Amino acid sequence: MARPSIVAPVSRRLGVADVARSEAFYRDVLGFEARGKGEMVLGPARLELVAAESAPDSRGTLRPRGSAIVFLLTDDAAGMREAIAARGGAPGTVERVNWLKLLAFEVRDPDGHRLWFGESYHVPDPEVNPMRQLRQALPALPVADVPNAIAHYRDVLGFRVNYAQDDLGVMDRDDITLLLVQRTGSCVAGRCEFYVRDADALHQELVAKGANVRGAPVSRPWGLRDFQALDLDGNELTFAQTFE
């Protein structure tokens, strides 16, 4: 039987307290190969372990030691988890992560970095119109305080928490998913539009919950009846109902 493997390239630098200790963990527990001091390779995945208090994430933002999240795409999540456990690791359970379309489990390294091993379960829908390219949007809205924004979207705007951590919130309502991301110096307020079944009913709901609604629904000459609301960070949310 083929051993589970990593099937997508990853290149990250991780700040660690003790390079030798981390090398041993990645080699002996996770199955990486050491290619040089601090350089660990597993298939197309390459990690550089450096003795540092912080290291840049995939966007170039410096993250404190122990705060990184690394996604490693595998062809067999259950088999990878079993192999890591057999080598003395403590992997989490394999769970279905809907917003990523992955069967995934988490492992923490000695410094607290989170490693997600995931296997894709996405099956493409049958193509109805070959010219129809865009199927769904996943807007990312910058916020100053992610946990506070998650609570606002849940309690005031009626969303459900799909996934939450200190710098990321994945929020669902009906068929819509959006991301709440930590605002950086280069980020400004965002805008997104939701198509809804009944704009007036939703307007009444959000007003009753104390949302920052910017006026009553208005019927537009281009065939939409819509209204706007602002979240705690000034991101503009438009809720629009189509009409004949």
Residue pairs with C-beta under 8 A, 6 or more apart in sequence:
3 79
3 83
4 74
4 75
4 76
4 77
4 79
4 80
4 83
5 42
5 43
5 74
5 75
5 76
6 42
6 43
6 44
6 45
6 72
6 73
6 74
7 43
7 44
7 73
7 74
7 75
8 44
8 45
8 72
8 73
9 44
9 45
9 46
10 44
10 45
10 46
10 47
10 70
10 71
10 72
11 45
11 46
11 47
12 46
12 47
12 48
12 55
12 57
12 58
12 68
12 70
13 47
13 48
13 50
13 55
13 56
14 22
14 47
14 48
14 49
14 50
14 55
14 68
14 70
14 109
14 111
14 113
15 50
15 51
15 52
15 53
15 54
15 55
15 63
15 64
15 65
15 66
15 68
15 111
16 22
16 49
16 50
16 51
16 52
16 65
16 109
16 110
16 111
17 51
17 65
17 110
17 111
18 51
18 110
19 37
19 38
19 49
19 50
19 51
21 110
22 49
22 109
22 110
22 111
23 34
23 38
23 40
23 49
25 109
25 110
26 32
26 34
26 40
26 47
26 49
26 109
27 33
27 34
27 40
28 87
28 88
29 84
29 87
29 88
29 89
30 42
30 84
30 87
30 89
30 107
30 115
31 42
31 83
31 84
31 87
32 40
32 41
32 42
32 45
32 47
33 40
33 41
33 42
34 40
35 41
38 48
38 49
38 50
39 46
39 47
39 48
39 49
40 46
40 47
40 48
40 49
41 47
42 72
45 72
47 70
52 65
53 64
53 65
54 62
54 63
54 64
54 65
55 62
55 63
55 65
55 68
56 62
56 63
57 63
57 68
61 184
65 111
65 112
66 111
66 112
66 113
67 112
67 113
68 113
68 114
69 113
69 114
69 116
69 165
70 113
70 114
70 115
70 116
71 100
71 116
71 118
72 115
72 116
72 117
72 118
73 102
73 118
73 119
73 120
74 80
74 117
74 118
74 119
75 119
76 119
77 94
77 102
77 103
77 104
77 105
77 117
77 118
77 119
78 94
78 103
78 119
80 105
80 117
81 91
81 94
81 105
81 117
84 91
84 107
84 117
85 91
89 107
90 107
90 108
91 105
91 106
91 107
91 117
92 105
92 106
92 107
93 105
94 103
94 104
94 105
95 103
95 104
95 105
96 102
96 103
96 121
97 103
97 104
97 118
97 163
98 162
99 162
99 163
99 170
99 172
99 177
100 118
101 120
101 121
101 122
102 116
102 118
102 119
102 120
102 121
103 118
103 119
103 121
104 116
104 117
104 118
104 119
105 116
105 117
106 114
106 115
106 116
106 117
107 114
107 115
107 117
108 114
108 115
109 115
125 135
137 192
138 177
138 178
138 179
139 178
139 179
139 190
139 192
140 178
140 179
140 180
140 181
140 190
141 149
141 178
141 179
141 180
141 181
141 190
141 192
141 231
141 233
141 235
142 181
142 182
142 183
142 184
142 187
142 188
142 189
142 190
142 233
142 235
143 149
143 180
143 181
143 182
143 183
143 231
143 232
143 233
143 235
144 183
144 232
144 233
145 232
146 164
146 165
146 166
146 167
146 168
146 169
146 180
146 181
146 182
147 164
147 166
147 169
148 232
149 169
149 180
149 231
149 232
149 233
150 161
150 164
150 169
150 171
150 180
152 231
152 232
153 159
153 169
153 171
153 180
153 231
154 160
154 161
154 171
155 209
156 206
156 209
156 210
156 211
157 173
157 206
157 209
157 211
157 229
157 231
157 237
158 173
158 205
158 206
158 209
159 171
159 172
159 173
159 178
160 171
160 172
160 173
161 169
161 170
161 171
161 172
162 170
162 171
162 172
162 177
163 169
163 170
164 170
166 182
167 181
167 182
168 179
168 180
168 181
168 182
169 179
169 180
170 177
170 178
170 179
170 180
171 177
171 178
171 179
171 180
176 194
178 192
181 187
183 233
189 233
189 234
189 235
189 236
190 235
190 236
191 235
191 236
191 237
191 238
192 235
192 236
192 237
192 238
193 226
193 237
193 238
193 239
193 240
194 237
194 238
194 239
194 240
195 240
195 241
195 242
196 202
196 239
196 240
196 241
197 241
198 241
199 217
199 225
199 226
199 227
199 239
199 240
199 241
200 217
200 225
202 239
203 213
203 216
203 217
203 227
203 239
206 213
206 229
207 213
211 229
212 229
212 230
212 231
213 227
213 228
213 229
214 227
214 228
214 229
214 230
215 227
215 228
216 227
217 225
217 226
217 227
217 241
218 225
218 226
218 227
219 225
219 243
220 226
223 242
223 243
223 244
224 240
224 241
224 242
224 243
225 240
225 241
225 243
226 238
226 239
226 240
226 241
227 238
227 239
228 236
228 237
228 238
228 239
229 236
229 237
229 239
230 236
230 237
231 237
